Amino acid sequence: MEQTARKLEEKESIKKELKLHELNPNAQLKIMGLPILWFALFLLVTIVTVYTGNLPTGMIGSLLVMVVFGEALGWIGDRLPIVKTYLGGGAIVAIFGSAYMVYSGILPESVSTGVNEFMTTGGFLDFYIAALITGSILGMNSKVLLKIGVRYFVPIFGAVIGAMAIAGLVGILIGFSIQDAVLVIALPILGGGMGAGAIPMAQVYSEFLGNPPSYYISILVPALALGNVFAIVFASLLNSLGNKFPSLSGNGQLIPGFKIEEKKSKFDLSKMGMGLLAALLFFACGHLLGAIIPLHPYALMIILVAIAKIGNLIPENIVEGASQWYQFVAKTWTLALLFGIGVAFTDLNAVLAALSLQYILLVAGVVFGAVLGAALLGKLVGFYPIESAISAGLCMANMGGTGDVAVLSAAKRMQLMPFAQIASRLGGALILLLAGLIIPLFV
């Protein structure tokens, strides 16, 4: 009865919103939750401060530029027909738009320098990653983790093995070294997007291989973009394949008879404060252990958070707070971070030079390998091959959260979102850990 009443309330709420939008067509035009005219005013003020040389220095000025310009570019990208459907939408426009602003000189050098410093020495990047890793892992449904647990990592490992194997094979055939094919192309594509995948991975590579992070980012960004394109295309093809061969598909159901119950909690400012503190402490503990254990602090942090989650060592209110803090950071600052990535880590000259037929073939091979490996090993542990390939394969090869939505929409299997999140979050964390372990083999 309660569920029926809630559904009726939701329907009534939707009807009221539809009527409101019919009366006011501009009601839907919002950026960052603000009416578009208000956001335009904020954008105008920011532009004036930037180009009159009156932008505040330090964190305030840099964050203002990153949030306002990042949201504007993201809003545009999410409305460009081809870009929003096949190229990652606002995320890609925020990265390449800001990179072009630096490349063309549109963004004043003093501003780009300030953003660069805020992203690197200012610690904004680490601050974002700490929230993402802690909140995403602690905030996952424990029932999902326990029920599919180790078994779901089988198709994830299959995706990794398949992607690395085909990447190495294609790389040899087209003239790439195995090191570049596996480390610089395959692993970053499987790493869960930009924030907790490519960026920290570039920093890990920089420490082991010697080139600056910007060198690797310039190669990783087009790989992620192309990987996202192929992931969406393959999702549509897998949906068609499942329709033609019903025995391969569960029509959105990964395991026969498996259902997920999601727990919802109200946002609480005090809990979010606890979540912020938990993220900072886990990040600090990762660095503390990094002084003793020869692994990257990000990888050690991931291990610590996973142990805490599996062992139920963290009180429920802190777990909820970490999840809520992560959601706030991801919703509010993701486009700002992507704008900063474009400014600080994306050399547009290097990006354009990296695009070639060989490069495109290699990225396509990585995505196909992820699909094939996830489908085959998923079948071995009782998963439907199509759903396994989509959730464990393609949702590792896309650009994280936005890529998950695009892939599952193309595959018409939005009910796989919880599994996609496991592949993107924990699978991406696994790739970061794996990268730290196998890099010494290539050095």
N, C-alpha and C positions, 0 to 999 in steps of 0.2 A: 504493500500500500504506500509506504514511504517513497519507494522508488518511482511509483506511478505518479505520485504528487510532485516529486521533483521534476520528472519529465514534463509534466503539464506546465509547471512554473517556467522551465527552460523554454518551452514552446511559446508561452505568452511573452517572455522576455525578448525572444527573437522577433516575434510579430511587432512588438513595440519599436524595436530598433529599425525594422524594415519600414514601418510607417514614418519614423523620424527621418530616415534617409530619403524617403519619397518627398517629404515636405521640404527637406533641406539637402539638396544634392551634394553640397560641399562638406557635409558632416563626416564623410569618409576620408577626406583629404587631411591627413594628419601625418606629422613626422615626429618620431620619438614621443608619441602620445599628445603632442601639441597641435592645435589648429594650425593649418599651414601658414596663415597670415602672421601668427605669433612667431612661428619658427623663422619665417622670412625676415621678421624684424630682428631676431637674434642673429641671423646670418649676416644681415646688413651691418649691424653694430660690430660684429667680429671682423668683417671685411674692412671696415673703416679703421679699426684699431690696428689691423695687420699692415695696411698700406699707408698709414700715416706715421708708422713707426712708434705707436703708443701701446703696443701689446705688452702687458705685464710680463716680466721675465720669470723664469723658473716654472714650477709646476702649474700655477694658475693659467698663465698664458698658453703654455703648451697643451694642457688638457682641454682648454677652451677651443683651441684650433682643431685639435684631434676629434673632439666630440661633435662640434658643429659641422665642420667640413666632412668628417666621416659619415655622419648621418645624412647629410645632403647627397653625397655621392652614392651612398647605399640606397637611398630612396629612389634616385634616378635609375640605378642598376636594376632594382627590383621591378622596374616598369618598362625596361627595354625588351621588346618581344623575344628576340633570339637569345640575348644575354641572360635573361631571367630563366629561360627554359633549359638552355644547354650549357651555359658557361659559369654558373654559380651566382648569377644575379649581382646583388649589391656588394657582396664580399669581394668579387673580382674587380668591380668598378672602384671600390674604395682603395684597393691596393694599387691598381694600375693608374687610377686617376691621380692619386697623390704622387706616385712615382713620376707621372708625366708632368705634374706641377713643378717638381724639382728639376726634371730633365729639361723642361722648356724655360725655366726661370720664372714661371708665374708665381711660385711661392718664394718670397724673399729669402735670401741666404740666412739672414739672422733668425728667421722663424724656423727654417728647416734644421738649422744647427741646434736650436733650442729643443725641438721635437726629438731630434736624434739623441741628444744628451738625456732627455727625460725617459726615452725608451730604454737606453742602455745603462749609463752610469746612475741615472735617477731611479732605476729599479721598477718602473711601471710594468715592464714585461714580466719580471719575476713575480710581482704582486698579482698580476692577472693569472699567471700559470698556477701559482699556489692555490688560489681560490678555485680554479677549474679542477685541478687534480683532487684536492681534498673533498670539495663538495660533490663532484660527479661520482666518485667512488663511494663515499659514505652515504650519499643520498639515493643510491640505487635500491630497488626493492630486494630485501634480503631473501624473500621466498623465491624470487627468480634466480638469484645467485645460487641458492642451495639446491634448487630442483634441477637446473641445467648444469650448474657447477662445472666440473672438469670436463664433462661430456661435450659442452658447447665449445670448449677450447679446441676440440679435435678438428672441426671444420675451420676454425680460425687458423690453427696451425697449417691445415691443408691449404688455405688461401695464401699464407706466407710462403710455404714451400713451393706451391705452384707458381706464384708471382716471381719468386727469386729464380726458379729454374728456367722459366721461359724468358725472363729478363736476361739471364746470362746467355742463353742460347741465341736469342735475337741480337743481343749485344755483340756476340762474336761474329755473327753473320753480316752485320752492318758496320762493323769497325769500331764499336765501343769496347773499352776494356771491361772486364768482369767487375772490377772495383767500381767504376762509374755506373755501370748498369744496375748493380745490386744496391750499393750504398747511396748513390746520389739520385737514383731514379726510383727503384722499386720500393725500398724501405720508407722513404718520405711519403710516397703515395699511399702506403698502408698505415701511415702514422697518425691518423685521426684528425687531419686538417692542419691549420696554420698554428693556432695558439699553443697547443700542447703536443704538436707533432713536428712540423717542419722547423719552427723557430728554435726550440730547445735542441732538436737534432742537429741543426746547423751549428749551434754552439758546441755540441759534443764533437762534431766533425772538426771544428776549428781547433779544439784542444788536441785532438789526436793527429790530424793530418796537416795542420800548420797554416792553411789559408784562412783569411778573415771570414767571419760569418756571412758577410754580404756576398762573398763569392758563391757560397753554397745556396743562399737564399735566391740569388738571381737564376740559379738553375732549377731550384725546387719549385718556385712559384708557377712557371709554365707547366711543369710536370703535374702539379696538383690541379691546375685548371683543366688540362687535357684529360687527366685521369677522371675528373668529375664529369666531363663530357661523355667519355666512353662508358662510365658507370651508368649514366642515365640511359644511353642508347641500349646498352646490354640489358638493362632492367626491362625495357619495353620488349626486347627480343625474347627474354626469358618468360615473360608473361604470355607471349604468343606460343612459345614452345610448350608451356604448361597447358594451354588450351588444346593443343594438338595431341599431346600425350598426357592424359589425366593421371596416369599412374605415377608420374614423376612429381606431381604437385599436390599440395594439401590445401590449395586455394586460400592461402594466407595462414594456414595452421602448420607450425613447424614440426610438432610432434603430435601424433594422434591422442586426443583427449586432454591436451594440456591447455589450461586457462590461467590467466594472470589476474590477480586482484591488486589493484593499486591503492595505496594509502595516500590520502590527501591531508595536508595540514595548513592552517591559516598562517599567513605571514605575521611574524612577531619581531619587532625591532630589537628587543633584548636578546632573542635567540640569534638574530643575524649578527649581533655583536659577538656572541659566543662563537659563531661560525667563522667570523673574521679572525678571532684569536686562534682558533684551531688551525686555520690555514697558515697563519704566520708561524705557529709553533711547529707544525709538521715540516714546513719549509726549513726552519732553523735546524730541526733534528736531522733533516736530510744533509744539510751542510756539515753538521757536527759529525755524523757518521762518515761523510765523505773525506774527512781528515784522517780516517782510520782505514776505511774500506776502499779499495781502488775501483769504485764505480761512480758514475756521475750523480751528483746530489738529487737531480730530478728522479732518476731511477730508484735511488734509495728512499726517497720520499714516497714514491708510488708503492714500494714494498711495505713501508710502515703503515700507510693508510689502509692497504688491503688486509694486512694482518689485524689491524684494529677493527675493521669491518667484519671480517670472518669470525674473529674471536669475541665479537660483541663487547669490546673493551671500552667503548665510548658511550656515555649516557645518551638516551634518546633525544633529550632536548638539545644537546650539542650536535647530534647527527642531523636533526631537523634544521638547526641553525646553519650548519655548514652547507646543507643543500640549498637553503634559502639565500644564503650569501652568494653562493655560486650562481644561482639563477639571477640575482640582482646584477652581479658583475657581468655575466654573459649578456644579459639583455641591454644593459646600460652602456657598456664600454667595449663591446666586441668590434663594432664599426670604428670606434676611436682607435682601438689597437690595430686594426687592419690599415687604417690611414697611416698610423705610425710605422707599420711594417713597410708600407710603400715608400715612406720618406727615409727611414733609417736602414732598411735592409734590401731594398729592391733597386738594382742598377738596371735601368731600362735598356741601356746599350747592350748589356750582357744578356738580358732576357730576349731581345730581338735576335741577337746573334745565335742563341741556343735553338731557336725554332727552325727545324729542318724536317725533311721527309723521314730521315733516319730516326730522329728524335720522336716524331709522332708514332712511327711503327713500334718503337721501343715501349712507349707509354701504353699503346694499345695491347701489346704483348703482356705487360704487367697486369692490366685489368683482366684480360682473358685468362691468364694463369691463376689469378685469385678466384675467378668464377669456377674454373675447372677443378682446382684443388679443394675448394670448399664443398662443391657438389659431391665429389667422389668420397671424401672422408666423412662428410655429413651423412651420406647414405650408409656408410659402414656402422655408424652409431645410432641408426634408427631415425634420422631426420629425413624429411622430404628433400630430394636433391634441389628442386627449384627454389624452395624457401631457404634452404641452407646456402645456396649460391648467392641469393639476393642479400640475405641478412649478414652472413658471416664473410662473404666475398666482396660484393659490391659496396656494402656499407663500411668496409675497411678501405676501399679504394676511392671513396669520394672525399668531399671536403668537410667531413664532420657533420654537425647538426643540420646545417642547411642542405648538405648533400644527402643526408638520410631522408629528409622530407622529399627532395626531388626524385631520388631513386625509388622510394616506396610509392610515390604518386605515379611514376611511370610504370611501375610493376603492378599497380592497383592492389597493393597489399599494405595499407597503412597500419593494420593491426600488428604488423611485425616491428613496430617502432621500439618496444622495449628491448628486443633482441638486437636491433640496429644500434641502440645506444650502448649495449654491452660491447658490440664489435668496435664501435667508434671510440668508446672510452677505455675499457679494459684492454681491448685489442690494440688500440693505439699506444697505451702504456706499455704493453708487451713489446711492441716494436721499438720503443725508445730504449727499453732495457736490453733487447736483443742487439740493437745497434752498438751499444756500449761494449757488449761482450764480443762481437765478431769483428769490430774495426781492427783490433790488434792483429787479427789474422791476415789482414791486407796490408798492414804497415811494413 
